[in-house]
Structure formats: structure tokens, C-alpha cells
Amino acid sequence: MLNNFVPNVVYPERYFRRKHMLSWDLFLHNANCVKQYDQFFEQGRNCIGDLGHNTIEKVNATLRMMAYGVLADFIDNN
């Protein structure tokens, strides 16, 4: 998260494109469209008030699950 999804990224965009097979701008556009379509992808708070995962993390995990066809627990551990 800190290497790819912050204003001052650690790696250049070509590394993001190679890893995710789409440009950063297209990824953000898709994330915003998904967030507008389904409220699940908005960042929320849990029962004790802690922030949950943000939209970018949720969309990234969803795309990886669709691409690789694996369970969410496996993706969270990587």
C-alpha cells in the first residue's frame, strides 16, 4: 500500500503497470466507478470506530481474486 498508493510513490508507474497490467490512471478510474456503484467499496469504520480498508485496497484485492481465482485469505497474507 505505501509503495504504490500514496502521492510520493516509491516505484515508477511502469512497475505498477507491469504488476497490475493496467495504468495507474485507469486503475483509479475503475476504483472510483466501483465505489460509486457499490457502497461496500467505501472505507468505513468497524464497531469500535477503527477505519477499515480503503477503496483502493478493496479494489486491488478484488482484481487479484478475479485474475488469479484464489481465496481472499491467501491474498491478504502476501
N, C-alpha and C positions, 0 to 999 in steps of 0.2 A: 504494500500500500504506500509506504513512504517513498519508495524508489520511483514509482510511476505516476501516482495520482496526487501530486502536490504542485504548487506553482513553480518551484525550482526543482525540476526533476533531476535525478541522478544520471539517468541514461538518456541518450538521444532518442528521438521518435522512431528511428529505423529499428531499434531494438524492440520497441513496443509493437511495431508493425510486424516484425518477424515472429514475435511470440504469439500475438493475437490474430494475425492475418487480416487486420484492418487498421486504418489510420486512427490516430487519436481523435481527430475531429468527428469522424464517423462513429466511433465508439461513444463519444459524448452525446452526439445527436440521438443515437439509439437509446442510450440511458435516459435521456430526457423524455423521449417518446414513451418508453416503457413506464416511467414514473407517472406520466400523465394518464396512461391507460389503466394502471393498476395501483391502488393505494398501498399494497404490500411492499412495493419497492421504495417507498418513502422512509426516511430514517425516523424511527420512533423511540420512545422510552419504554423500558420494562416496568414491572410492578414496583420496583424500588427507586425508579427515577433515573437509572443509568441509561445512557444512549446506546442504542443498538447499532447494527451495521448500517452504513450509509448506502445510498443508491448505487454508487459505483461498485462497491464491494459485492452487493447483491447481484447486479447485472453481470459482473465478471464471473462470479460463481455459477450463475445460470448458464452463461455462454459456454463455460468449460464443461458443465454437466451435459449440455446438449451435444457438444463436439466430441467428448470422449465417452459418453454414456456410462458414467460411473456415479456412485452414490456421493451425496454431499459430505458425508463424514470423511471420505477419502480425500476430497479436495481441500477441506479445512485443515488437514494435517500437513499439507505440502506447502 
